Amino acid sequence: MKNIIIIVFAAITLLFTACKDFLVEEPVMSQSTELTLSSYKGLNNATLGAYAPLVSPNWYGASFVLDAEMRSGNGYRNVDKNSGRYTVPYDLNYTSTATPALWGTAYYVISEVNNVMDNLNGKTGDGILQQDLDNLKAECLFLRALAHFDLVRTYAKQYTVDKNALGVPYIFHTDPAGQPARDKVETVYNYIVTDLTDAEGLIADNYARTGVADAKSVVSKPAIQALLSRVYLYMGEWQKSADYATLVIDNKKYALWEEAEYAAAYKEDAPVGGEVIFEIYGIKSNSYDAYWDAITWETSPEKDAYSDCATSNDLISLYDAADVRGKLYIDNPDYPTIYYTTKYAGKDKGRPDVSNTIVLRLSEMYLNRAEALSHGATISGTNAMADINAIREQRGVALYLNPADVDVLLERRLELAWEGHFWYDLARTGRSVNRTHYSGAETNRNVPADSKYWALPINKRELDANPNLAPNNPGYE
């Protein structure tokens, strides 16, 4: 299978030094994979290099986030200002030849980290301790789990909807001749949990990869725990989701952004403290950077930007006038009624600018716990209303006074808009998309809860290369 069996380490190794902001170390192509992975230094560099593709336009650098927002009802297309990009997700014109490109990029990262883990044994000595190797393995397990998690929630039905449906192949070892079949959704999630809990047990409590420009762009124990909270939420494992969210909330390294900090926080280059737990570091010298196709340019209202991904008034109308979150949307003077998110306004690093993409942050942990508590989980000293109010207090909006009035899912939409969550929240809770402010094809203005679009098609070329992936998802056969 073309996109799964890549085993040569051609990824960019990302290294940061005090004298250079960012150094791209090109791999020596004449060097064998075995030699590259024969030393701790090679394994360490290969692990760091595995983070690079996450900034790809196929993943967190653009379309994984933007596709989800455009099809969820948070996005809007200005018919007078667009380049034709993101028409498919907005109109939901998905077919087996027009589907998200995440598949190949995610499996490439999976291949990279599997190669590292398969070569870790016997590398102690010369000052290298077993804990050093365990830290590398934990990083790789996290990346493998994250990749499979993003794949299964995109190309399969949600665990809470049909856990017996076909999911995606979970790849533990790279086999050049392999043609793996799709595992069931439940199986994929169980493997994800195993990888993450193994990673949690392996990584040192205070492990922090050295020499990186952004400490939040690499794996830490809180990042593993935060992803576990999210995964358990998607599984409807309410108590486990709440427990892991609490571990992160109680970690003194993190604090909710205050109202005055909120807007500027998204433009930070390398955040220290605050909410960010794990993010994708944006920089142009990463060869995977999308450049003009990056998330910054797609959501920018500037006259010469692509501006394909505007924000719907359906979303904007939900914010109270005093809510700082609603103030993150700005318009273009030529189109004063059409607004764009500034969560990717750039870091003032030239044109096109670059942004970090936040994957895990503290507000989500409060929201995860609030939802879990509303479904029967218990955590001493708090409840769903208290967790939601903790966020609202920092956003400039009135607090809830009556637990019956708390709408946890609405709060998730308001807080996490344009971070790639709302579509998947709708999917896992069995809700529909209803769009009023809409300029696309009328056929798919609204998406019912039983629509085929909740499990997007696997690309036909993957099915042609690997017949064991068949059948495609219902509606795309």
Secondary structure by P-SEA (a helix, b strand, c coil): cccccccccccbbbbbcccccbbbbbcccccccccccccaaaaaaaaaaccccccccccccccaaaaaaaacccbbbccccccccccccccccccccccccaaaaaaaaaaaaaaaaacccccccccccaaaaaaaaaaaaaaaaaaaaaaaaaacccccccccccccccccccccccccccccaaaaaaaaaaaaaaaaacccccccccccccccccccaaaaaaaaaaaaaaacaaaaaaaaaaaaaacccccccccccccccccccccccccccbbbbbccccccccccccccccccccccccccbbbbaaaaaaccccccccccbbbbcccccbbbbcccccccccccbbbbbbcccaaaaaaaaaaaaaaccccccccaaaaaaaaaaaacbbbbcccccccaaaaaaaaccccccaaaaaaaabbbbbbccccccccccccccccccccccccaaaaaacccccccccccc
